[in-house]
Amino acid sequence: MAVIKVVELMSNSKKSWEDATAKAISKASKSINNIRSAYVQSQSVTVKDGKVAEYRVNLKVSFEVGSSK
C-alpha cells in the first residue's frame, strides 16, 4: 500500500498560470521525490497600471512517501 503526502505550494510568473504551475513543480521536484500529481487550488493575479503584472497559483502537490525515484 502506498502512503501519499500532500503539501501546499504557492508560485508566481509574469507569463501565465501554466508557467507558474510548471515552476512550482520543477522547484519542488528538486527536494521532493515521487511527485504523483498537483491540484491547482486557486489562481489569482496582481494588477499594475491596469494590466496583469503577475500570475499566481496555489497548488496541492501529492507525492509517495518512502519509495525512491
N, C-alpha and C positions, 0 to 999 in steps of 0.2 A: 504494500500500500504506500502510495506517495503522500508525503506531507508537503503542503503548499503554504507558503507565507506570502502576505500581501503588504507592500509598502506604498506610501503615497509620495509622489514626486510632483514638483512644480517646475515648469520650464518656460522659456520665452524665446521669441525670434522676431526679427524685423521683417522676415519674408512671409511666413504663413503658420497656421496652426499645425499643419503637417510637418513643417520643418521643426517647430518647437517639440513636437512629439518625437521625431527622429533623434533630435539632440538629446532628449531625456533618456531614451533607450540606449543610445550609444554611450553616453556618460555612465549610466547605471551598470551597463554590462562590463565595465572595467573593474567594478568591485563586487558585483553580484553575479554569481554563476547560475546557470539553468533557468534563465528568464523564460517563462512559458507564454505570457500574454500581458497585454496592457489595456486598460479600460479608461477611455477619456471621460473623466467625471464632469469636468466643466471647461468651458472656453471663455476667454474674455479678451478685451483689447484695451490698450491705453490710447488716448487721443491727444494730439498736439496740433494746434493751429487748424483745427477742423479736419484733420487727416489721421488715419490709423498710424500710430507710431510703433506699436509693438503688439504682437500676438502672444497670448499666454494660455497655457493648458495646465490643468491639474489631472494627474494620471494615477490610477491604481495599478501597480505592477505586481504580477504574481510570479513566484519562482519556486522551484522544488528545493526543499531543504534536505541536505545530507547526501546528495549524489554529486559526482564530479562531472565536469564538462565533457 
